[in-house]
Amino acid sequence: MKKLALHWQILIGMVLGVVFALIMVQFEWGGKFVENWIKPFGNIFINALKVIAVPLILGSLIKGVSDLKDISKLSKMGGRTIGTYILTTVIAVSIGLAVVNIIKPGASISKETRQELVESYKGDADSKIAAAEKQKQAGPLQALEDLVPSNIFQAASDNGNMLQVIFFAIFFGVGLILIPEEKSKPVKDFFDGFNDVILKLIDIIMLAAPYGVFALLAALIVEAPSADLFKALGWYALCVVLGLAIMLAVYTVIVAVFTKKSPKFFLNGISPAQLLAFSTSSSAATLPVTMERVEEHLGVEEEVTSFVLPIGATINMDGTSLYQAVAAVFIAQAFGMDLSLSAQLGIIATATLASIGSAAVPGAGMVMLVIVLAQAGIPEAGLALIFAVDRPLDMCRTTVNVTGDAAVAMLVAKSVDKLGEPKVKDWDDNYKA
């Protein structure tokens, strides 16, 4: 196994997990066995990645900002990063709307199937609607207020507070730039060493990646709903997957045009992070691996990866935005509603803004979808129509989110002359992409 490239090891683990689960569901006791004795190892793997997400952001972002040595460089990079992320999100939502309007998957949902789905997933839908209602009741500047933590230790204790951790890390890095170099050097040296330790921990955790994804995929198959519901939602799932595939193609073209790097180079470099994103459905859990792959295998310098990627994992949700656009129009079609052009333009704006506030954890996009539905005047109860296939589609859209982060990192690096040749570290995992 060790002679195989990391992405092949992960892919083999995923396939074996699916095959193992399909065998186990043939036995009456198989489902319980997977749930009790296999799934926990997948959860342990995800937790191991999540536990170093906050230390990684703190260490790498403080180091990256302080290495700039000039606040004007920070503002220049920040403007380009956020501007590019917003642009790719608008492109993603537009692609989603185009695909769903051409295929019209909602027309294939019968009244009986619609009622069955609504009744089966009513409880799940109600909980997401309640969470979204709480978010909608917040004031217009609540997002800005939530950006500044009152207690950094409290913020760092929850991966859902990534933006607060990012704010503190940038603020701390700016402070290091502004004080004399002889005083900042010991602190910078500490974070240099701290960052190397975290990267080494990522290497160690990734040794378990094939086994972790085996457990995650086995549990997903065992817990999947009935095949009949999947058939009813097949056209909807096809629209989402097709839109995401188009978005992946857009990334490779953009990278090829602006950085002169081949699609093969880009996809080979980021593929282990893509497969991990697919397995975990979490941009935050995948962030450590994304940063390592982009820096060491795509040639983006550390001061760019440490700034662009943590922000991307929090605010850049292209795959999630595309899915929200498809889901909103699909639900409207299923209820016999004809959305006007202005309503669909509203979906583009709302989905773009909602993606910025969406947490980088599994299922968060569903809460933001409620806000998109409400803005377009689509019944929120229709959320229940798509719960049956949400998890596998969540896996797909997270893969696109992570790919988008890597593509933007390369674009920003090229624009500030920080894109070079890959430099795999000597103590790396020794897997060659």
C-alpha positions as CSV (number, residue, x, y, z in Angstrom):
1,M,0.0,0.0,0.0
2,K,2.8,2.5,0.9
3,K,4.1,2.3,-2.7
4,L,0.8,3.6,-4.0
5,A,0.1,7.4,-4.3
6,L,-2.0,8.7,-1.4
7,H,-5.0,9.4,-3.5
8,W,-5.0,5.9,-4.8
9,Q,-4.9,4.5,-1.2
10,I,-7.8,6.7,-0.2
11,L,-9.8,5.7,-3.3
12,I,-9.2,2.0,-2.6
13,G,-10.3,2.5,1.0
14,M,-13.5,4.2,-0.3
15,V,-14.3,1.4,-2.7
16,L,-13.6,-1.3,-0.1
17,G,-15.8,0.5,2.4
18,V,-18.7,0.5,-0.1
19,V,-18.3,-3.2,-1.0
20,F,-18.0,-4.1,2.7
21,A,-21.2,-2.3,3.6
22,L,-23.1,-3.8,0.7
23,I,-22.1,-7.3,1.9
24,M,-22.9,-6.5,5.5
25,V,-26.5,-5.2,4.8
26,Q,-27.3,-8.6,3.4
27,F,-27.2,-9.9,7.0
28,E,-29.8,-8.9,9.7
29,W,-27.0,-8.0,12.2
30,G,-24.7,-6.3,9.6
31,G,-26.1,-2.8,9.9
32,K,-25.6,-2.8,13.7
33,F,-22.1,-4.2,13.4
34,V,-21.0,-1.4,11.0
35,E,-22.7,1.2,13.2
36,N,-21.2,0.0,16.4
37,W,-17.7,-1.3,15.4
38,I,-16.8,0.4,12.1
39,K,-18.3,3.9,12.1
40,P,-16.5,5.0,15.3
41,F,-13.1,4.7,13.5
42,G,-14.4,7.1,10.8
43,N,-15.5,9.5,13.5
44,I,-12.1,9.3,15.2
45,F,-10.4,10.1,11.9
46,I,-12.5,13.2,11.4
47,N,-12.0,14.3,15.0
48,A,-8.2,13.9,14.6
49,L,-8.3,16.3,11.6
50,K,-10.7,18.7,13.3
51,V,-8.6,18.9,16.5
52,I,-5.7,20.4,14.6
53,A,-7.8,22.8,12.4
54,V,-7.7,25.7,14.9
55,P,-4.0,25.3,15.9
56,L,-3.2,25.2,12.2
57,I,-5.1,28.4,11.4
58,L,-3.5,30.2,14.3
59,G,0.0,29.1,13.6
60,S,0.0,29.4,9.8
61,L,-2.0,32.6,9.6
62,I,0.0,34.4,12.2
63,K,3.2,33.3,10.6
64,G,2.0,34.1,7.1
65,V,0.8,37.6,8.0
66,S,3.9,38.5,10.0
67,D,6.1,37.3,7.1
68,L,4.6,39.9,4.8
69,K,6.5,42.6,6.8
70,D,4.2,45.3,5.2
71,I,0.5,45.9,5.9
72,S,-0.1,47.1,2.3
73,K,0.8,43.6,1.1
74,L,-1.9,42.2,3.4
75,S,-4.6,44.5,2.1
76,K,-3.6,43.8,-1.5
77,M,-3.7,40.0,-1.0
78,G,-6.9,40.2,1.0
79,G,-8.8,42.3,-1.6
80,R,-7.8,39.9,-4.4
81,T,-8.7,36.8,-2.3
82,I,-12.2,37.9,-1.3
83,G,-12.9,39.4,-4.7
84,T,-12.0,36.2,-6.5
85,Y,-13.9,34.0,-4.0
86,I,-17.1,36.1,-4.6
87,L,-16.6,36.0,-8.4
88,T,-16.3,32.1,-8.4
89,T,-19.4,31.8,-6.1
90,V,-21.5,33.9,-8.5
91,I,-20.3,31.7,-11.4
92,A,-21.2,28.6,-9.5
93,V,-24.7,29.8,-8.6
94,S,-25.3,30.8,-12.2
95,I,-24.2,27.4,-13.5
96,G,-26.6,25.7,-11.0
97,L,-29.5,27.8,-12.1
98,A,-28.8,27.2,-15.8
99,V,-28.6,23.4,-15.3
100,V,-31.8,23.1,-13.2
101,N,-33.8,25.3,-15.6
102,I,-32.8,23.2,-18.6
103,I,-33.3,19.8,-17.1
104,K,-36.4,20.7,-14.8
105,P,-36.0,17.8,-12.4
106,G,-38.9,18.9,-10.2
107,A,-41.4,18.0,-13.0
108,S,-40.6,14.3,-12.4
109,I,-41.8,14.4,-8.7
110,S,-45.3,13.0,-8.3
111,K,-47.8,14.3,-5.7
112,E,-47.6,10.9,-3.8
113,T,-43.8,10.9,-3.7
114,R,-43.7,14.5,-2.6
115,Q,-46.0,13.7,0.3
116,E,-44.0,10.6,1.3
117,L,-40.8,12.6,1.4
118,V,-42.3,15.5,3.3
119,E,-43.7,13.1,5.9
120,S,-40.5,11.0,6.2
121,Y,-38.1,14.0,6.8
122,K,-40.5,16.5,8.4
123,G,-38.6,16.4,11.7
124,D,-35.2,17.0,10.1
125,A,-36.7,19.9,8.0
126,D,-38.3,21.5,11.1
127,S,-35.0,21.5,13.0
128,K,-33.2,23.3,10.1
129,I,-36.0,25.8,9.7
130,A,-35.8,26.6,13.4
131,A,-32.0,27.1,13.1
132,A,-32.4,29.4,10.1
133,E,-35.2,31.4,11.8
134,K,-32.9,32.2,14.7
135,Q,-30.3,33.4,12.2
136,K,-32.8,35.5,10.3
137,Q,-33.9,37.3,13.5
138,A,-30.4,38.7,13.9
139,G,-29.7,42.4,13.1
140,P,-28.2,43.5,9.8
141,L,-24.7,43.9,11.3
142,Q,-24.8,40.7,13.4
143,A,-22.3,39.0,11.1
144,L,-19.9,41.9,11.6
145,E,-20.4,41.8,15.3
146,D,-19.8,38.0,15.4
147,L,-16.5,38.5,13.6
148,V,-14.8,39.9,16.7
149,P,-14.5,37.4,19.5
150,S,-14.9,38.4,23.1
151,N,-12.7,35.5,24.3
152,I,-10.2,33.9,21.9
153,F,-10.0,30.8,24.0
154,Q,-13.8,30.3,23.8
155,A,-13.7,31.0,20.1
156,A,-10.9,28.5,19.5
157,S,-12.8,25.8,21.4
158,D,-15.4,25.5,18.6
159,N,-14.6,24.9,14.9
160,G,-17.8,26.7,14.0
161,N,-16.1,30.0,15.1
162,M,-13.4,29.8,12.4
163,L,-14.0,33.5,11.3
164,Q,-13.3,34.7,14.8
165,V,-10.1,32.6,15.0
166,I,-9.0,34.0,11.6
167,F,-9.7,37.6,12.7
168,F,-7.6,37.1,15.9
169,A,-4.8,35.5,13.9
170,I,-4.7,38.3,11.3
171,F,-4.9,40.9,14.1
172,F,-2.0,39.2,16.0
173,G,0.0,39.0,12.8
174,V,-0.5,42.7,12.2
175,G,0.7,43.4,15.7
176,L,3.9,41.5,15.0
177,I,4.6,43.6,11.9
178,L,4.2,46.8,13.8
179,I,6.6,46.1,16.6
180,P,10.5,46.2,16.3
181,E,11.9,43.1,14.6
182,E,14.2,42.2,17.5
183,K,11.1,41.9,19.8
184,S,8.9,40.1,17.2
185,K,11.6,37.5,16.3
186,P,11.2,35.2,19.3
187,V,7.4,35.1,18.8
188,K,7.8,34.4,15.1
189,D,10.3,31.7,15.7
190,F,7.8,30.0,18.1
191,F,5.1,30.1,15.5
192,D,7.5,28.8,12.8
193,G,8.2,25.8,15.0
194,F,4.6,25.4,16.1
195,N,3.5,25.4,12.4
196,D,6.0,22.7,11.5
197,V,4.8,20.5,14.4
198,I,1.2,20.8,13.1
199,L,2.2,19.9,9.6
200,K,4.0,16.8,10.9
201,L,0.8,15.8,12.8
202,I,-1.1,16.1,9.5
203,D,1.4,13.6,7.9
204,I,0.8,11.2,10.8
205,I,-3.0,11.5,10.6
206,M,-3.0,10.9,6.9
207,L,-1.3,7.5,7.3
208,A,-4.7,6.5,8.6
209,A,-6.7,8.2,5.8
210,P,-7.5,5.0,3.8
211,Y,-8.8,3.3,6.9
212,G,-10.8,6.4,8.0
213,V,-12.6,6.7,4.7
214,F,-13.3,3.0,4.6
215,A,-15.2,3.4,7.9
216,L,-17.0,6.6,6.8
217,L,-18.2,5.2,3.5
218,A,-19.3,1.9,5.0
219,A,-21.4,3.7,7.6
220,L,-22.9,6.0,4.9
221,I,-24.1,3.0,2.8
222,V,-25.6,1.2,5.8
223,E,-27.5,4.3,6.9
224,A,-28.8,5.2,3.4
225,P,-32.6,5.5,2.9
226,S,-34.6,3.2,0.6
227,A,-33.7,2.8,-3.1
228,D,-37.2,3.9,-4.1
229,L,-36.7,7.4,-2.7
230,F,-33.3,7.6,-4.4
231,K,-35.0,6.9,-7.8
232,A,-37.5,9.7,-7.2
233,L,-34.7,12.1,-6.6
234,G,-32.4,10.8,-9.3
235,W,-33.0,13.8,-11.6
236,Y,-32.4,16.3,-8.9
237,A,-29.1,14.6,-7.9
238,L,-28.1,14.5,-11.5
239,C,-28.5,18.2,-11.8
240,V,-26.4,18.9,-8.8
241,V,-23.6,16.5,-9.8
242,L,-23.6,17.8,-13.4
243,G,-23.4,21.4,-12.2
244,L,-20.6,20.5,-9.8
245,A,-18.7,18.7,-12.6
246,I,-19.0,21.8,-14.8
247,M,-17.7,23.9,-12.0
248,L,-14.7,21.6,-11.6
249,A,-14.0,22.0,-15.3
250,V,-14.2,25.8,-14.9
251,Y,-11.5,25.7,-12.1
252,T,-9.1,23.7,-14.3
253,V,-9.6,26.0,-17.2
254,I,-9.1,29.1,-15.0
255,V,-5.9,27.6,-13.5
256,A,-4.6,26.6,-16.9
257,V,-5.2,30.1,-18.4
258,F,-4.0,32.3,-15.6
259,T,-1.2,30.2,-14.1
260,K,-0.1,28.2,-17.2
261,K,-0.3,24.9,-15.1
262,S,-1.8,21.9,-16.8
263,P,-5.1,20.4,-15.5
264,K,-3.3,17.1,-14.8
265,F,-0.7,19.0,-12.6
266,F,-3.5,20.8,-10.7
267,L,-5.8,17.7,-10.2
268,N,-2.9,15.4,-9.2
269,G,-1.7,17.9,-6.7
270,I,-5.1,18.4,-5.0
271,S,-6.6,15.0,-5.4
272,P,-5.9,13.6,-1.9
273,A,-7.6,16.7,-0.4
274,Q,-10.5,16.2,-2.8
275,L,-11.0,12.6,-1.8
276,L,-10.8,13.5,1.8
277,A,-13.3,16.2,1.4
278,F,-15.6,13.7,-0.4
279,S,-15.3,11.3,2.5
280,T,-15.7,13.8,5.4
281,S,-18.1,16.3,3.9
282,S,-16.2,19.0,5.8
283,S,-14.0,21.8,4.4
284,A,-12.7,22.5,7.9
285,A,-11.6,18.9,8.5
286,T,-9.9,18.8,5.1
287,L,-8.2,22.2,5.6
288,P,-4.9,20.8,7.0
289,V,-4.5,18.5,4.0
290,T,-5.6,21.2,1.6
291,M,-2.9,23.5,2.9
292,E,-0.2,20.9,2.7
293,R,-1.1,19.8,-0.8
294,V,-1.4,23.4,-2.2
295,E,1.9,24.5,-0.7
296,E,4.1,21.4,-1.2
297,H,2.5,19.9,-4.4
298,L,1.1,22.9,-6.3
299,G,4.0,25.3,-5.5
300,V,2.1,28.1,-3.7
301,E,4.3,29.8,-1.1
302,E,3.4,29.5,2.5
303,E,2.5,33.1,3.1
304,V,-0.3,32.8,0.5
305,T,-1.6,29.4,1.6
306,S,-1.7,30.4,5.2
307,F,-3.8,33.4,4.4
308,V,-6.0,32.4,1.4
309,L,-7.0,28.8,2.4
310,P,-8.3,29.3,6.0
311,I,-10.4,32.2,4.7
312,G,-11.6,30.0,1.8
313,A,-12.6,27.2,4.1
314,T,-14.9,29.6,5.9
315,I,-16.3,31.9,3.2
316,N,-15.8,30.2,-0.1
317,M,-18.5,27.6,-0.6
318,D,-18.9,27.4,-4.4
319,G,-20.3,23.8,-4.4
320,T,-22.7,24.7,-1.6
321,S,-24.0,27.8,-3.4
322,L,-24.5,25.8,-6.6
323,Y,-26.4,23.1,-4.7
324,Q,-28.6,25.8,-3.0
325,A,-29.5,27.3,-6.4
326,V,-30.4,23.9,-7.8
327,A,-32.3,22.8,-4.7
328,A,-34.3,26.0,-4.5
329,V,-35.5,25.8,-8.1
330,F,-36.1,22.0,-7.8
331,I,-38.3,22.5,-4.8
332,A,-40.2,25.3,-6.5
333,Q,-40.8,23.0,-9.6
334,A,-41.9,20.2,-7.3
335,F,-44.6,22.5,-5.8
336,G,-45.7,23.7,-9.3
337,M,-44.2,27.2,-8.8
338,D,-42.8,29.2,-11.8
339,L,-39.9,31.4,-10.6
340,S,-39.5,34.8,-12.3
341,L,-36.2,36.1,-13.5
342,S,-36.0,38.6,-10.6
343,A,-36.6,35.7,-8.1
344,Q,-33.8,33.7,-9.6
345,L,-31.5,36.8,-9.6
346,G,-32.4,37.1,-5.9
347,I,-31.3,33.5,-5.5
348,I,-27.9,34.3,-6.9
349,A,-27.5,37.2,-4.5
350,T,-28.8,35.3,-1.4
351,A,-26.9,32.1,-2.1
352,T,-23.7,34.1,-2.6
353,L,-24.1,35.9,0.7
354,A,-25.4,32.8,2.5
355,S,-22.3,30.8,1.5
356,I,-20.1,33.3,3.2
357,G,-21.9,32.7,6.5
358,S,-22.1,28.9,6.1
359,A,-20.0,26.9,8.5
360,A,-17.4,24.6,7.0
361,V,-19.0,21.5,8.6
362,P,-21.3,18.7,7.3
363,G,-24.9,19.8,6.8
364,A,-24.5,23.5,7.4
365,G,-25.5,24.3,3.8
366,M,-29.0,23.0,4.5
367,V,-29.6,25.6,7.2
368,M,-28.5,28.4,4.8
369,L,-30.8,26.9,2.1
370,V,-33.8,27.7,4.3
371,I,-32.8,31.4,4.0
372,V,-32.5,31.1,0.2
373,L,-35.9,29.5,0.0
374,A,-37.6,32.1,2.2
375,Q,-36.1,35.0,0.1
376,A,-37.5,33.4,-3.1
377,G,-40.9,32.8,-1.5
378,I,-40.6,29.0,-1.8
379,P,-42.2,26.8,1.0
380,E,-39.5,25.9,3.5
381,A,-41.3,22.6,4.2
382,G,-40.0,21.6,0.7
383,L,-36.6,21.1,2.4
384,A,-37.9,17.6,3.3
385,L,-37.9,16.7,-0.4
386,I,-34.1,16.6,-0.7
387,F,-33.0,15.2,2.7
388,A,-32.9,11.6,1.4
389,V,-29.9,12.4,-0.9
390,D,-28.4,15.3,0.9
391,R,-25.5,13.4,2.5
392,P,-24.0,12.0,-0.8
393,L,-24.5,15.4,-2.5
394,D,-22.9,17.1,0.5
395,M,-19.8,15.0,-0.1
396,C,-19.7,16.1,-3.8
397,R,-20.2,19.8,-3.1
398,T,-17.5,19.8,-0.4
399,T,-15.1,18.4,-2.9
400,V,-15.9,21.4,-5.2
401,N,-15.5,23.8,-2.2
402,V,-12.0,22.5,-1.5
403,T,-11.0,22.5,-5.2
404,G,-12.2,26.1,-5.4
405,D,-10.0,27.1,-2.5
406,A,-7.0,25.5,-4.1
407,A,-7.7,27.2,-7.5
408,V,-8.1,30.6,-5.9
409,A,-4.9,30.1,-3.9
410,M,-3.0,29.5,-7.1
411,L,-4.5,32.5,-8.8
412,V,-3.7,34.8,-5.9
413,A,-0.2,33.4,-5.6
414,K,0.4,34.0,-9.4
415,S,-0.9,37.6,-9.1
416,V,1.6,38.4,-6.3
417,D,4.5,36.4,-7.8
418,K,4.4,33.7,-5.1
419,L,3.7,30.7,-7.3
420,G,6.8,28.5,-7.9
421,E,7.6,24.8,-8.3
422,P,6.4,22.1,-5.9
423,K,8.6,21.5,-2.9
424,V,7.8,18.3,-1.0
425,K,9.4,18.4,2.4
426,D,11.9,15.7,3.3
427,W,9.8,14.5,6.2
428,D,6.7,14.4,4.2
429,D,4.5,11.3,3.9
430,N,6.6,10.1,0.9
431,Y,3.6,9.6,-1.2
432,K,4.2,10.9,-4.8
433,A,1.2,12.4,-6.6
